[in-house]
Structures are given as C-alpha cells and as structure tokens.
Amino acid sequence: MYRVSSFVPRFAQALLGGASAATLWVNVAPASYYDAVEWRLLDLALPSWLAPLPFSLTPLNIVADGAMALFLFFIGKELWEALTLEHGSLKGRQAALPAGLTLGGLVGAALVWIATAALIETAEEAGFATGWQVPLGSDVLLCFLVGRAVFGPGHAALHLLLLLAIATDILALLIAGLTHPSVSLRLVWLLLPLAATLITWAFFGRTPDPDAPETQRRASQRLLPYVAAGLLSWIGVAASGLPPVLGLLPVIPAIAHADRSFGLFAEAEELLHDPLNRLTHALAWPLTAILFVFGLTRGGVDLSAFAPTTLTTLAALWIGRPLGMIVIGLGLAAMLGLRLPSGISLRDVLRITLIMGMGFTLPVLSLATALPGGAMQEAARLGLAISLLAGPAALLLARPRARQGIA
C-alpha cells in the first residue's frame, strides 16, 4: 500500500473543528448562529434566462455551492484517475466489486429511508419518500480517518474504502440533483460545460507531440485555461439547475494529466508536475480553510432537534447501506465469480460496510434541497452527527492487529 498524503487527515481535522465550533455555538446562542450563517451579503435578481428566481448570497450558499465545488474537484480527480489511468483501480473487471458495493449502498440507504419514514415519520410537511436523497452520501475524510485506525495505514482495505466513499459521494450528489422535484432543470445550460471541456481538451489538454514547438509544449502546462474552463463549467452547471457544487467535475477529463495512477490521494503525486496534479496541490491549503468554514456554516448540530427524521436517517445509514452493500455488492460478486482483491478478506469488507455507515459532509450538502422545513433538516442533521458513532463502533469491534505499511 502506498503512502496517503498528509493533507487528507488535515482536511478531516479542519472539518471536525469547524463542526464542533458550530455545534457549541448553535446550542449556546442559536439566534446569533443562524443570523451569522444566513446573513444576506447581497441580494441578486438575475435575468430569467440565467436564474428563474432571485436569490441572496449568504455564507451558507457561498461555501456550499461555490467553495465546496473545489473539494468535489479534488475527490473527483481521484475517481477519474482510478477509472482511466494505467494501474487505475477501477479498470476492467476490477471495477465490478466496487461498483456493486457502491450501488448496493445507495439502493439500500434509499429503500430503508423510504420504508422507515413511511412507518414513523410524523412531520406534517413530509410526503411519501420525502428526503430519500439525504442518506445516499458518505464522508470521504472521516471514513479515511477511521479506516486508517481500523486497518492500519498500509492495508489494501483502506484503498477500497476510500474508493467506495469517493464514488458514493459523487453519485449521491448527482442523483440528488437529477431527482429532486423542486429542482428546475434547464439542461440546455449543460452545453456550456461541454463546450468548455471540449475546447480546453482540444487546445490544451492533449499531450503535445514530442516534435511539437516549445511554445506548444509550454502552452499545455499553463493552468489559466483550465481555471477559465472551470469557471464556465461551474456557471453552466449552476444555471442548469443541478447542484452547483458539481460544477467543476466536467472539466477534469480535459486537463492534461499523468500517464499512470499512483493510488488514491497518493503522496507520490505531490512530486508530479502535470497540470491536473499541480491544480490539486495548489488547492491543498485553501481546502483546509474551506472545510473548516463548511463545518462552521453547515455542521452545527442542534442537540435538541431529535425527531422521527433522526431515526429514519440512522436506519438508512446503519441498516440500509451496510445491508445493501452486502446483499447487492457481494451477491453480484458471487454471481460473476469475482474474488476479493488481494489482501482483503470478507471480514475486512464487513468492516468497510460498518465504516460506510457514517455520513456527514455530502449528506449535509443535500439537506437544503432534499428536506422541507427547518425542523426536519435539523433532525436529519442530528441523525447524521449520531451516525458518526459507527466509527468508534468499528474501532471497538476491530481486533488488535499488526499494522502494515507506514503512516
């Protein structure tokens, strides 16, 4: 197992720090907390062809819709490399087991949310299947922290856990954007990210011929064209009605990149100088601040918000996701005659399903559109916070073992 870069645990610590400060603030002085995070910095009424409704810029939406797009770019880059580059962990038959586990987790979480909500939900504003998108996402950073402690930093199961968490989070946001009835989709706007991606790839993203002029080779290493393409892509995705946080993902395939994958968040990639790796390295420290502010603005948990929605959230994450991963993921592997990856046992997979019962960062992002009313959202946020106890549970159930690799 390769060495994972030190910025990943730093991101997790920043997120937890921000969420802890927000939780203290919202329980001690809730009025001042909500006034701060919902403070209207600017009221905008854009042309109807760009945005159907007027909206306000607040710390909440600036961070969630704008700054967190950089985080999605950061983890999206890892998924793209796993799918396409040499030694990528999702190429060929290797993709079948992770795909099955990811699909199973999404289906299981959604179905158990729907079933549990139908049985116990009492909120007047809740209809059938309201909010089923909430438990789809996981938490890459916190899963990594717990997984490293459970498996050790050199275990192959940690790589599989990271892969599942990244794929789950990106698919969860995409599903939430495409399925929520309150979202007004204007898909013609997606032509803008498509055009930005194709033009950028044609002029800058392709590896220049070895005999090409020096000016052409230097042009392929510039970062500004990719930044401009990312801005255009974000505008197009936001105007289309999809979650703006997904706005930078379309340009990732157009950015010149290395020829092979060194692993998810591999420290070795810090020594690479291709544009894609240079962009992600430049984001490492800004993302530390962004994740702290995200935790501060979106991670405040009202400890008095317990309601049936809290139990529905926990059932989806603690029962639905692991059950779906086991039944669909391992069932698919058995039908296809697939073996577990080298170095990973069935016990390790079961531990992974337990750790994946945590959900915070990406589910919190989908609360505002998936659930109506503040009470349901706060109850679900409390459930997401309680779901993090799956991490300590995994640590308690893990038998002491020799740690493999190096920290």
Secondary structure in CASP SS format (residue, H / E / C, confidence):
PFRMAT SS
TARGET T0000
AUTHOR 0000-0000-0000
METHOD secondary structure of the structure
MODEL  1
M C 1.00
Y C 1.00
R C 1.00
V E 1.00
S C 1.00
S C 1.00
F H 1.00
V H 1.00
P H 1.00
R H 1.00
F H 1.00
A H 1.00
Q H 1.00
A H 1.00
L H 1.00
L H 1.00
G H 1.00
G H 1.00
A H 1.00
S H 1.00
A H 1.00
A H 1.00
T H 1.00
L H 1.00
W H 1.00
V H 1.00
N H 1.00
V H 1.00
A C 1.00
P H 1.00
A H 1.00
S H 1.00
Y H 1.00
Y H 1.00
D H 1.00
A H 1.00
V H 1.00
E C 1.00
W C 1.00
R C 1.00
L C 1.00
L E 1.00
D E 1.00
L E 1.00
A C 1.00
L C 1.00
P C 1.00
S C 1.00
W C 1.00
L C 1.00
A C 1.00
P C 1.00
L C 1.00
P C 1.00
F E 1.00
S E 1.00
L E 1.00
T C 1.00
P H 1.00
L H 1.00
N H 1.00
I H 1.00
V H 1.00
A H 1.00
D H 1.00
G H 1.00
A H 1.00
M H 1.00
A H 1.00
L H 1.00
F H 1.00
L H 1.00
F H 1.00
F H 1.00
I H 1.00
G H 1.00
K H 1.00
E H 1.00
L H 1.00
W H 1.00
E H 1.00
A H 1.00
L H 1.00
T H 1.00
L C 1.00
E E 1.00
H C 1.00
G C 1.00
S C 1.00
L C 1.00
K C 1.00
G H 1.00
R H 1.00
Q H 1.00
A H 1.00
A H 1.00
L H 1.00
P H 1.00
A H 1.00
G H 1.00
L H 1.00
T H 1.00
L H 1.00
G H 1.00
G H 1.00
L H 1.00
V H 1.00
G H 1.00
A H 1.00
A H 1.00
L H 1.00
V H 1.00
W H 1.00
I H 1.00
A H 1.00
T H 1.00
A H 1.00
A H 1.00
L H 1.00
I H 1.00
E C 1.00
T C 1.00
A C 1.00
E C 1.00
E C 1.00
A C 1.00
G C 1.00
F C 1.00
A C 1.00
T C 1.00
G C 1.00
W C 1.00
Q C 1.00
V H 1.00
P H 1.00
L H 1.00
G C 1.00
S C 1.00
D C 1.00
V H 1.00
L H 1.00
L H 1.00
C H 1.00
F H 1.00
L H 1.00
V H 1.00
G H 1.00
R H 1.00
A H 1.00
V H 1.00
F H 1.00
G C 1.00
P C 1.00
G C 1.00
H C 1.00
A H 1.00
A H 1.00
L H 1.00
H H 1.00
L H 1.00
L H 1.00
L H 1.00
L H 1.00
L H 1.00
A H 1.00
I H 1.00
A H 1.00
T H 1.00
D H 1.00
I H 1.00
L H 1.00
A H 1.00
L H 1.00
L H 1.00
I H 1.00
A H 1.00
G H 1.00
L H 1.00
T H 1.00
H C 1.00
P C 1.00
S C 1.00
V C 1.00
S C 1.00
L C 1.00
R C 1.00
L H 1.00
V H 1.00
W H 1.00
L H 1.00
L H 1.00
L H 1.00
P H 1.00
L H 1.00
A H 1.00
A H 1.00
T H 1.00
L H 1.00
I H 1.00
T H 1.00
W H 1.00
A H 1.00
F H 1.00
F H 1.00
G H 1.00
R C 1.00
T C 1.00
P C 1.00
D C 1.00
P C 1.00
D C 1.00
A C 1.00
P C 1.00
E H 1.00
T H 1.00
Q H 1.00
R H 1.00
R H 1.00
A H 1.00
S C 1.00
Q C 1.00
R C 1.00
L C 1.00
L H 1.00
P H 1.00
Y H 1.00
V H 1.00
A H 1.00
A H 1.00
G H 1.00
L H 1.00
L H 1.00
S H 1.00
W H 1.00
I H 1.00
G H 1.00
V H 1.00
A H 1.00
A H 1.00
S H 1.00
G C 1.00
L C 1.00
P C 1.00
P H 1.00
V H 1.00
L H 1.00
G C 1.00
L C 1.00
L H 1.00
P H 1.00
V H 1.00
I H 1.00
P H 1.00
A H 1.00
I C 1.00
A C 1.00
H C 1.00
A C 1.00
D C 1.00
R E 1.00
S C 1.00
F C 1.00
G C 1.00
L C 1.00
F C 1.00
A E 1.00
E H 1.00
A H 1.00
E H 1.00
E H 1.00
L H 1.00
L C 1.00
H C 1.00
D C 1.00
P H 1.00
L H 1.00
N H 1.00
R H 1.00
L H 1.00
T H 1.00
H H 1.00
A H 1.00
L H 1.00
A H 1.00
W H 1.00
P H 1.00
L H 1.00
T H 1.00
A H 1.00
I H 1.00
L H 1.00
F H 1.00
V H 1.00
F H 1.00
G H 1.00
L H 1.00
T H 1.00
R H 1.00
G C 1.00
G C 1.00
V C 1.00
D C 1.00
L C 1.00
S C 1.00
A C 1.00
F C 1.00
A C 1.00
P H 1.00
T H 1.00
T H 1.00
L H 1.00
T H 1.00
T H 1.00
L H 1.00
A H 1.00
A H 1.00
L H 1.00
W H 1.00
I H 1.00
G H 1.00
R H 1.00
P H 1.00
L H 1.00
G H 1.00
M H 1.00
I H 1.00
V H 1.00
I H 1.00
G H 1.00
L H 1.00
G H 1.00
L H 1.00
A H 1.00
A H 1.00
M H 1.00
L H 1.00
G C 1.00
L C 1.00
R C 1.00
L C 1.00
P C 1.00
S C 1.00
G C 1.00
I C 1.00
S C 1.00
L H 1.00
R H 1.00
D H 1.00
V H 1.00
L H 1.00
R H 1.00
I H 1.00
T H 1.00
L H 1.00
I H 1.00
M C 1.00
G C 1.00
M C 1.00
G C 1.00
F C 1.00
T H 1.00
L H 1.00
P H 1.00
V H 1.00
L H 1.00
S H 1.00
L H 1.00
A H 1.00
T H 1.00
A H 1.00
L C 1.00
P C 1.00
G C 1.00
G H 1.00
A H 1.00
M H 1.00
Q H 1.00
E H 1.00
A H 1.00
A H 1.00
R H 1.00
L H 1.00
G H 1.00
L H 1.00
A H 1.00
I H 1.00
S H 1.00
L C 1.00
L C 1.00
A H 1.00
G H 1.00
P H 1.00
A H 1.00
A H 1.00
L H 1.00
L H 1.00
L H 1.00
A C 1.00
R C 1.00
P C 1.00
R C 1.00
A C 1.00
R C 1.00
Q C 1.00
G C 1.00
I C 1.00
A C 1.00
END
